[in-house]
Amino acid sequence: MSLSSDYDCSQAPYVAFRKALSRRRFLTGTGVLLALPLLECMTPAFAAPGVTSDKKPRRMIGICNNLGLLPQNFFPKGQGGNYELSPYLKLLEAHRKDFTVFSGISHPDVDGGHPADNCFLTAAPHPGNGGFRNTISLDQYIAERIGFQTRYRSMTLGVNVARGVRSLSWTGGGIMIPCEEKPSEVFRKIFLGGKPEEIAEQERRLVLGRSILDAVGAQASEMRRSVGAQDRDRLDQYFQSVRELEQQLKVAKEWERRPRPIPKIAAPEDPETPKQYMEKVKLMYDMARVAVETDSTRAITIMLDSVNSPAIELDHDTTAADGYHNLSHHGRSAAKLAQLRAIDELHIKNLGALLNGLKATKENGESLLDRTMVLYGSNLGNANTHENTNLPTLFAGGGFRHGQHLVFDAQKNYPMPNLFVSMLQRMGIETDSFASSTGTFRGLEMQG
């Protein structure tokens, strides 16, 4: 718990002040504290309670295509292990035993059409309402607890993202984390680091962060002598958080001097235009795989902002006849449906290449796919009608028993946040809830 500017000391029933504290002075102390988690120097997190150790690291990659997939081509027939592969899933037939496909799942009360993409990993309700404030995303929940174990707490990646509008990653305070859209920059962060002057500047920021903590700590210590018992308890909790933040700064400085991994691939060249959407997707998947392979982070999100994409290249010779968003409102036009199917199949093939790369790479005798959960889905069940139910969702790898189609009620959907609870537990994070979950995901079992 931390101090909050919404807390009114005058409302405490028994607090007596030895001297008055002005609201301005109070907010000066708390305002700095509230800003601290947003400092760039806080990158490596400090370990939190409720995390079990695992010598073999586990990771997650969460991918959202915010225009979804044509449902009639995605969802398979039948259920359990003997289901019939759909046209799209046939493209992943080589990985049939590596993934589970879900029908009839969604986020309870996450509505509003397109705005729901920001809630794909938060499940915060009613994103289209005025005054909406998001909540913490799955990757950041993970980052807060085990992010200290890697150079980067998390990686927030994107393709053609409308900056300042969309992201899959959100802090505990509901603040959007911007997406990195350049594969070359992701490569640089993993392998090259900064120039000497950039490292020196980062260390200067770390020292500045430490001085801010010292200043706020002094202010809070002075406050402690002026408030009652209830507020002293709050300040004691605050002092503990300051000590934890100081540890974060220490870890951050250590990471700045540690050697980077040696690249096994050439640096990628960034596509020149948003029309090269599928090439961007491929390269970003490659960078996600490399980040996992080098253990640079264990929580990755990738926002595929199809809404913000123009008429995209289907291959080197063919470009879609209309913008991606306009095609999604197909109105059952045969021509638009044919182009959407071609786009969707490229998405699935790119996903298959990511799974191939993870499965082909070994770590301590296991494939990276066995150690990495890959969640692929959308905030829209049907982009043509803006429905936020029956979300097309595929879940691969990560040490679960796969090879099945889990079917739930198409009218009263099963809560997707239950999957997040299962994912957190697989990461070694001891929790039984996340957002609107009701437990772990029914029918999805972990392997030993």
NUBA-633631 format. One line per 3 residues: number of its first residue (from 1); their letters; for each residue x, y, z negated of C-alpha. Coordinates in Angstrom, 3 decimals. Layout:
// NUBA-633631
NUM = a = X Y Z  ...
// end
This chain:
// NUBA-633631
1 = msl = 0.000 0.000 0.000  1.189 3.542 0.680  0.027 6.982 -0.309
4 = ssd = -2.851 8.283 1.773  -3.794 11.869 2.523  -7.431 10.759 2.082
7 = ydc = -6.892 10.042 -1.604  -8.271 12.849 -3.741  -6.602 12.934 -7.169
10 = sqa = -9.407 15.090 -8.513  -11.831 12.153 -8.139  -9.899 9.846 -10.485
13 = pyv = -12.013 9.488 -13.646  -9.228 9.665 -16.208  -6.201 11.284 -14.577
16 = afr = -4.865 14.334 -16.421  -2.171 16.454 -14.746  0.501 18.085 -16.822
19 = kal = 0.802 20.612 -14.009  -1.232 21.173 -10.898  -0.112 19.732 -7.549
22 = srr = -1.298 21.650 -4.525  -2.836 19.698 -1.638  -0.206 21.225 0.680
25 = rfl = 2.607 19.942 -1.505  0.954 16.523 -1.817  0.503 16.199 1.936
28 = tgt = 4.108 17.272 2.527  5.267 14.170 0.689  2.719 11.775 2.156
31 = gvl = 2.924 13.153 5.678  6.573 12.207 5.983  5.826 8.764 4.604
34 = lal = 3.011 8.142 7.066  5.323 9.052 9.947  8.106 6.707 8.895
37 = pll = 6.862 3.495 10.556  6.907 5.309 13.902  10.599 6.200 13.759
40 = ecm = 12.618 4.648 16.574  15.241 3.584 14.069  12.793 1.183 12.417
43 = tpa = 13.154 -1.380 15.217  14.224 -4.468 13.214  11.543 -5.198 10.615
46 = faa = 12.101 -6.434 7.090  10.964 -9.908 6.104  7.496 -10.086 4.594
49 = pgv = 5.964 -12.610 2.221  4.040 -15.520 3.696  6.589 -16.549 6.326
52 = tsd = 7.923 -20.084 6.405  11.405 -20.725 7.740  11.990 -22.657 10.951
55 = kkp = 15.479 -23.383 12.225  14.077 -23.669 15.740  12.576 -20.305 16.663
58 = rrm = 9.037 -20.046 17.979  7.797 -17.270 20.244  4.690 -15.915 21.905
61 = igi = 4.000 -14.217 25.233  0.586 -12.563 25.568  -0.552 -11.589 29.074
64 = cnn = -3.714 -9.694 30.007  -4.878 -9.124 33.578  -7.503 -6.459 32.964
67 = lgl = -9.531 -7.306 36.078  -9.668 -10.970 35.231  -10.207 -13.786 37.702
70 = lpq = -13.185 -14.880 39.753  -14.935 -17.104 37.184  -16.365 -19.527 39.738
73 = nff = -12.843 -20.386 40.884  -11.235 -20.468 37.444  -13.446 -22.438 35.072
76 = pkg = -13.216 -26.232 35.550  -15.998 -28.812 35.494  -16.250 -31.276 32.652
79 = qgg = -14.536 -31.064 29.293  -11.944 -32.753 27.178  -8.961 -34.413 28.811
82 = nye = -10.807 -35.724 31.879  -12.021 -32.410 33.243  -11.895 -31.646 36.947
85 = lsp = -9.350 -28.999 37.902  -10.873 -25.841 39.377  -9.493 -24.335 42.613
88 = ylk = -7.218 -22.004 40.659  -6.101 -24.589 38.119  -5.123 -26.970 40.907
91 = lle = -2.258 -24.544 41.512  -1.028 -25.440 38.013  -1.574 -29.175 38.331
94 = ahr = 2.085 -29.903 37.599  1.511 -28.373 34.144  -1.843 -29.967 33.393
97 = kdf = -0.457 -31.533 30.197  1.190 -28.276 29.200  -1.883 -26.057 28.861
100 = tvf = -5.422 -25.903 27.498  -8.194 -24.002 29.240  -11.112 -22.491 27.313
103 = sgi = -14.710 -21.724 28.284  -17.210 -19.733 26.230  -14.818 -17.635 24.135
106 = shp = -14.591 -13.885 23.566  -13.937 -11.241 20.942  -17.013 -10.598 18.762
109 = dvd = -18.335 -7.039 19.233  -15.591 -6.074 21.683  -17.643 -4.461 24.432
112 = ggh = -17.532 -1.422 26.689  -16.196 -2.939 29.905  -12.739 -1.694 30.877
115 = pad = -11.772 -0.102 27.514  -11.743 -3.599 26.027  -8.321 -4.293 27.564
118 = ncf = -6.707 -2.342 24.719  -8.357 -4.796 22.318  -7.248 -8.017 23.998
121 = lta = -4.745 -8.728 21.209  -6.436 -6.696 18.441  -10.127 -7.715 18.684
124 = aph = -11.075 -4.296 17.292  -14.846 -3.828 17.849  -16.614 -1.352 20.136
127 = pgn = -13.648 0.227 21.952  -15.943 2.285 24.170  -17.503 4.172 21.257
130 = ggf = -16.557 7.730 20.390  -14.105 7.938 17.507  -12.854 4.379 18.125
133 = rnt = -9.575 3.545 16.411  -7.683 0.416 17.274  -6.171 -2.034 14.815
136 = isl = -2.935 -4.006 14.724  -2.237 -6.289 17.667  -1.195 -9.913 17.342
139 = dqy = 2.378 -9.252 18.512  2.873 -6.422 16.021  1.466 -8.533 13.209
142 = iae = 4.149 -11.063 14.107  6.806 -8.364 14.484  6.133 -6.995 11.007
145 = rig = 6.826 -10.403 9.504  9.633 -11.949 11.531  10.855 -9.138 13.790
148 = fqt = 14.007 -8.701 11.709  15.274 -12.043 13.025  15.955 -10.708 16.535
151 = ryr = 17.477 -7.620 18.128  14.024 -6.355 19.116  10.997 -6.718 16.879
154 = smt = 8.865 -7.077 19.985  8.740 -6.150 23.662  5.790 -4.322 25.165
157 = lgv = 5.870 -4.685 28.931  3.517 -3.621 31.693  2.832 -3.490 35.418
160 = nva = 1.297 -0.367 36.998  0.118 0.723 33.562  -1.682 4.034 33.108
163 = rgv = 0.680 5.394 30.453  -0.974 6.788 27.371  -4.188 4.991 28.303
166 = rsl = -3.469 1.271 28.106  -1.271 -1.140 26.182  -1.608 -4.536 24.535
169 = swt = 0.547 -3.507 21.555  -0.831 -1.430 18.679  0.610 -0.660 15.261
172 = ggg = -1.115 -1.264 11.956  -2.191 2.370 12.030  -3.867 1.965 15.408
175 = imi = -1.130 3.749 17.359  -0.503 2.659 20.945  2.971 1.365 21.778
178 = pce = 3.808 2.431 25.358  4.677 -0.216 27.934  8.075 -0.559 29.557
181 = ekp = 7.410 -0.866 33.294  10.908 -1.166 34.746  12.369 -4.689 34.856
184 = sev = 15.818 -3.116 35.230  15.376 -1.332 31.902  14.343 -4.560 30.168
187 = frk = 17.453 -6.226 31.613  19.621 -3.348 30.402  18.233 -3.545 26.881
190 = ifl = 18.828 -7.285 26.685  22.298 -7.473 28.191  23.964 -4.075 28.472
193 = ggk = 22.903 -2.047 25.488  23.808 1.592 25.406  26.849 3.589 26.321
196 = pee = 29.185 4.487 23.416  27.610 7.918 23.102  24.116 6.351 23.080
199 = iae = 25.115 3.946 20.317  26.529 6.867 18.349  23.262 8.759 18.832
202 = qer = 21.254 5.761 17.647  23.418 5.515 14.542  22.851 9.232 13.979
205 = rlv = 19.110 8.534 14.075  19.601 5.744 11.548  21.431 8.096 9.202
208 = lgr = 18.689 10.702 9.725  16.079 8.101 8.869  17.948 7.294 5.669
211 = sil = 18.094 10.971 4.715  14.333 11.303 5.300  13.724 8.377 2.969
214 = dav = 15.982 9.956 0.352  14.088 13.248 0.622  10.659 11.664 0.382
217 = gaq = 11.811 9.462 -2.463  12.912 12.531 -4.408  9.551 14.235 -3.804
220 = ase = 7.622 11.161 -4.881  9.785 10.749 -7.991  8.949 14.314 -8.982
223 = mrr = 5.252 13.624 -8.363  5.404 10.543 -10.561  6.112 12.687 -13.609
226 = svg = 3.006 14.763 -12.925  0.264 12.175 -12.400  -1.685 9.642 -14.394
229 = aqd = -1.277 5.886 -14.730  -3.329 4.947 -11.658  -1.317 7.218 -9.391
232 = rdr = 1.952 6.039 -10.944  1.050 2.502 -9.889  0.529 3.748 -6.350
235 = ldq = 3.860 5.545 -6.396  5.629 2.462 -7.742  4.282 0.573 -4.749
238 = yfq = 5.533 3.393 -2.570  9.023 3.174 -4.079  9.046 -0.524 -3.231
241 = svr = 8.135 0.278 0.379  10.974 2.837 0.498  13.433 0.201 -0.651
244 = ele = 12.163 -2.153 2.074  12.509 0.572 4.684  16.076 1.188 3.579
247 = qql = 16.749 -2.489 4.237  15.244 -2.074 7.700  17.691 0.726 8.412
250 = kva = 20.599 -1.400 7.253  19.581 -4.260 9.546  19.065 -1.837 12.439
253 = kew = 22.591 -0.517 12.097  24.003 -4.048 12.069  22.198 -4.930 15.305
256 = err = 23.692 -1.893 17.037  27.181 -3.405 16.686  26.421 -7.040 17.465
259 = prp = 27.550 -8.302 20.907  24.912 -8.753 23.592  24.297 -12.039 25.428
262 = ipk = 26.041 -12.629 28.742  23.638 -12.457 31.709  23.232 -15.528 33.900
265 = iaa = 21.242 -13.628 36.533  21.790 -10.427 38.467  20.114 -7.225 37.346
268 = ped = 16.695 -6.862 39.020  15.888 -4.095 41.458  12.726 -2.230 40.539
271 = pet = 10.002 -2.286 43.218  9.544 1.119 44.783  5.754 1.470 44.884
274 = pkq = 2.684 0.301 42.941  1.639 -1.561 46.094  4.374 -4.093 45.283
277 = yme = 2.239 -5.206 42.361  2.850 -8.935 42.668  6.598 -8.474 42.964
280 = kvk = 6.467 -6.389 39.781  4.518 -9.133 38.022  7.067 -11.752 39.078
283 = lmy = 10.012 -9.677 37.905  8.371 -8.863 34.569  7.674 -12.550 33.986
286 = dma = 11.332 -13.226 34.763  12.386 -10.647 32.180  10.033 -12.141 29.600
289 = rva = 11.581 -15.561 30.199  15.085 -14.123 29.879  14.149 -12.325 26.653
292 = vet = 12.943 -15.633 25.240  15.972 -17.553 26.516  18.376 -15.099 24.839
295 = dst = 16.229 -14.923 21.682  16.193 -11.142 22.044  12.655 -11.060 20.655
298 = rai = 9.922 -13.488 19.663  6.841 -11.434 20.480  6.202 -10.197 24.021
301 = tim = 3.126 -8.611 25.585  2.546 -7.924 29.268  -0.295 -5.669 30.407
304 = lds = -1.169 -6.223 34.063  -3.047 -3.012 34.779  -4.985 -4.090 37.831
307 = vns = -7.461 -1.264 37.257  -4.680 1.228 37.905  -3.369 -0.552 41.010
310 = pai = -3.918 0.553 44.611  -4.371 -1.637 47.678  -1.621 -4.137 46.930
313 = eld = 0.689 -6.164 49.136  -0.425 -9.771 49.464  2.784 -10.665 51.276
316 = hdt = 5.440 -8.827 53.267  3.078 -8.402 56.213  -0.374 -8.051 54.635
319 = taa = -1.869 -5.438 52.331  -5.308 -5.675 50.719  -7.992 -3.727 52.547
322 = dgy = -8.985 -1.759 49.454  -7.781 -0.835 45.994  -7.695 -3.688 43.487
325 = hnl = -10.397 -2.115 41.298  -12.728 -1.501 44.220  -12.293 -5.083 45.371
328 = shh = -13.278 -6.314 41.917  -16.704 -4.712 42.429  -17.286 -7.072 45.297
331 = grs = -21.076 -7.139 45.261  -20.728 -10.709 46.610  -19.180 -9.416 49.819
334 = aak = -17.531 -12.399 51.522  -14.649 -10.255 52.774  -13.911 -8.813 49.307
337 = laq = -14.254 -12.202 47.635  -11.753 -13.692 50.070  -9.196 -10.997 49.260
340 = lra = -9.824 -11.323 45.535  -9.267 -15.055 45.772  -5.952 -14.443 47.542
343 = ide = -4.933 -12.001 44.783  -6.032 -14.378 42.018  -4.068 -17.242 43.549
346 = lhi = -0.941 -15.096 43.575  -1.512 -14.395 39.874  -1.801 -18.100 39.130
349 = knl = 1.293 -18.931 41.194  3.296 -16.297 39.300  2.066 -17.774 36.029
352 = gal = 3.083 -21.212 37.259  6.580 -19.922 38.036  6.842 -18.558 34.476
355 = lng = 5.820 -21.936 33.050  8.292 -23.670 35.373  11.132 -21.445 34.189
358 = lka = 10.334 -21.959 30.511  9.990 -25.716 30.910  13.243 -26.051 32.843
361 = tke = 15.264 -24.215 30.183  16.380 -26.277 27.189  16.990 -25.172 23.620
364 = nge = 18.234 -27.679 21.052  16.877 -30.575 23.066  13.448 -29.056 23.669
367 = sll = 12.144 -26.948 26.511  11.524 -23.272 25.917  7.906 -23.929 26.839
370 = drt = 7.639 -26.294 23.863  8.814 -23.419 21.651  6.916 -20.593 23.373
373 = mvl = 3.167 -19.987 23.307  1.934 -18.405 26.537  -1.520 -16.837 26.364
376 = ygs = -2.965 -15.741 29.710  -6.384 -14.136 29.972  -8.468 -11.042 30.432
379 = nlg = -10.740 -8.675 28.575  -13.330 -9.132 31.347  -15.256 -12.316 31.965
382 = nan = -16.607 -10.847 35.174  -15.088 -7.642 36.538  -17.930 -7.195 39.021
385 = the = -20.418 -6.699 36.162  -18.005 -5.467 33.441  -18.908 -8.331 31.108
388 = ntn = -16.697 -8.807 28.050  -17.864 -12.366 27.341  -16.822 -15.820 28.616
391 = lpt = -13.247 -14.661 29.057  -11.085 -16.705 31.442  -8.346 -17.900 29.121
394 = lfa = -5.469 -20.320 29.459  -3.111 -21.238 26.638  0.150 -23.068 27.330
397 = ggg = 3.130 -24.466 25.452  4.124 -23.594 21.923  3.962 -27.020 20.325
400 = frh = 0.239 -27.768 20.713  -1.519 -30.833 22.102  -2.685 -29.691 25.529
403 = gqh = -4.187 -31.211 28.659  -7.811 -30.410 27.839  -10.745 -28.134 28.571
406 = lvf = -12.394 -26.870 25.376  -15.977 -25.781 26.047  -18.002 -23.517 23.757
409 = daq = -21.420 -21.871 23.912  -21.657 -19.593 26.955  -24.336 -17.469 25.262
412 = kny = -22.983 -17.352 21.719  -19.267 -17.351 22.328  -16.686 -18.856 20.031
415 = pmp = -14.347 -16.226 18.479  -11.071 -15.886 20.343  -9.366 -14.441 17.207
418 = nlf = -9.426 -18.000 15.830  -6.805 -18.763 18.471  -4.699 -15.939 17.052
421 = vsm = -4.832 -17.518 13.591  -3.609 -20.823 15.033  -0.839 -18.991 16.876
424 = lqr = 0.261 -17.178 13.726  0.388 -20.415 11.777  2.426 -22.024 14.568
427 = mgi = 4.866 -19.105 14.233  5.288 -20.041 10.582  3.231 -17.117 9.280
430 = etd = 0.966 -18.186 6.454  -2.439 -16.648 7.056  -5.987 -17.884 7.490
433 = sfa = -7.483 -14.805 9.133  -6.939 -12.192 11.811  -9.446 -9.523 12.853
436 = sst = -12.885 -11.167 13.303  -11.651 -14.753 13.038  -13.565 -17.437 11.153
439 = gtf = -10.661 -19.875 10.809  -8.244 -21.718 13.056  -9.212 -22.643 16.619
442 = rgl = -11.447 -25.705 16.716  -10.166 -28.575 18.851  -6.635 -27.200 19.230
445 = emq = -4.122 -29.319 17.361  -0.459 -28.703 16.670  2.155 -31.263 17.541
448 = g = 4.586 -32.368 14.875
// end
